[in-house]
Amino acid sequence: MKRQKRDKTSRAFVKGYQAGVSGRSKDSCPFAEIVSRHTWLSGWREGRTDQWEGYTGVSGIHKIANL
């Protein structure tokens, strides 16, 4: 059975979150389209917040699974 692709905004948010948690700069956003870029940056901000609060490694797995 085929798996449905997630929409672009959802993928952009998850990629931004992963970039934020890993400590990458927000200048590394790969999107040029305004909506996707905004969504990526929202994910990046949430990822950075989680990194600062210590949700990295095993303690942050539950957050990635729910995105």
DRENDO-1510 file (C-alpha; in Angstrom, 1 decimal, always signed):
<recs>
REC; n; res; u; v; w
REC; 1; MET; +0.0; +0.0; +0.0 .
REC; 2; LYS; +1.3; +3.4; -0.9 .
REC; 3; ARG; +1.9; +5.9; +1.8 .
REC; 4; GLN; +0.5; +9.4; +1.2 .
REC; 5; LYS; +3.0; +12.2; +1.1 .
REC; 6; ARG; +2.7; +14.8; +3.7 .
REC; 7; ASP; +1.9; +18.3; +2.5 .
REC; 8; LYS; +4.8; +20.7; +2.0 .
REC; 9; THR; +4.0; +22.8; +5.0 .
REC; 10; SER; +4.2; +19.9; +7.3 .
REC; 11; ARG; +7.5; +18.7; +5.8 .
REC; 12; ALA; +8.9; +22.2; +6.0 .
REC; 13; PHE; +8.0; +22.5; +9.7 .
REC; 14; VAL; +9.6; +19.1; +10.6 .
REC; 15; LYS; +12.8; +20.0; +8.6 .
REC; 16; GLY; +12.9; +23.3; +10.4 .
REC; 17; TYR; +12.4; +21.7; +13.8 .
REC; 18; GLN; +15.2; +19.2; +13.1 .
REC; 19; ALA; +17.5; +22.0; +12.0 .
REC; 20; GLY; +16.7; +24.0; +15.2 .
REC; 21; VAL; +17.3; +21.1; +17.5 .
REC; 22; SER; +20.6; +20.3; +15.8 .
REC; 23; GLY; +21.7; +23.9; +16.3 .
REC; 24; ARG; +21.9; +25.0; +12.7 .
REC; 25; SER; +21.5; +28.7; +11.8 .
REC; 26; LYS; +18.1; +30.0; +10.6 .
REC; 27; ASP; +20.0; +31.3; +7.5 .
REC; 28; SER; +20.2; +27.7; +6.3 .
REC; 29; CYS; +16.5; +27.7; +5.4 .
REC; 30; PRO; +16.3; +25.9; +2.0 .
REC; 31; PHE; +12.9; +27.4; +1.0 .
REC; 32; ALA; +12.4; +30.5; -1.1 .
REC; 33; GLU; +8.6; +30.4; -1.2 .
REC; 34; ILE; +7.2; +32.6; +1.5 .
REC; 35; VAL; +4.7; +30.2; +3.1 .
REC; 36; SER; +7.2; +27.3; +3.2 .
REC; 37; ARG; +9.9; +29.6; +4.5 .
REC; 38; HIS; +7.6; +31.0; +7.3 .
REC; 39; THR; +6.6; +27.4; +8.3 .
REC; 40; TRP; +10.3; +26.3; +8.3 .
REC; 41; LEU; +11.2; +29.2; +10.5 .
REC; 42; SER; +8.4; +28.4; +12.9 .
REC; 43; GLY; +9.7; +24.8; +13.2 .
REC; 44; TRP; +13.2; +26.1; +13.6 .
REC; 45; ARG; +12.1; +28.5; +16.5 .
REC; 46; GLU; +10.3; +25.6; +18.2 .
REC; 47; GLY; +13.4; +23.4; +17.7 .
REC; 48; ARG; +15.7; +26.0; +19.1 .
REC; 49; THR; +13.5; +26.5; +22.2 .
REC; 50; ASP; +13.4; +22.7; +22.8 .
REC; 51; GLN; +17.2; +22.6; +22.5 .
REC; 52; TRP; +17.6; +25.4; +25.0 .
REC; 53; GLU; +15.2; +23.6; +27.4 .
REC; 54; GLY; +17.1; +20.4; +27.1 .
REC; 55; TYR; +14.8; +18.3; +24.9 .
REC; 56; THR; +17.6; +16.8; +22.9 .
REC; 57; GLY; +18.6; +13.1; +22.5 .
REC; 58; VAL; +16.3; +10.6; +24.1 .
REC; 59; SER; +14.2; +13.2; +25.9 .
REC; 60; GLY; +13.2; +14.9; +22.7 .
REC; 61; ILE; +12.2; +11.8; +20.7 .
REC; 62; HIS; +8.6; +12.0; +21.8 .
REC; 63; LYS; +8.4; +15.5; +20.3 .
REC; 64; ILE; +9.7; +14.5; +16.9 .
REC; 65; ALA; +7.4; +11.5; +16.7 .
REC; 66; ASN; +4.3; +13.8; +17.3 .
REC; 67; LEU; +5.3; +16.2; +14.6 .
</recs>
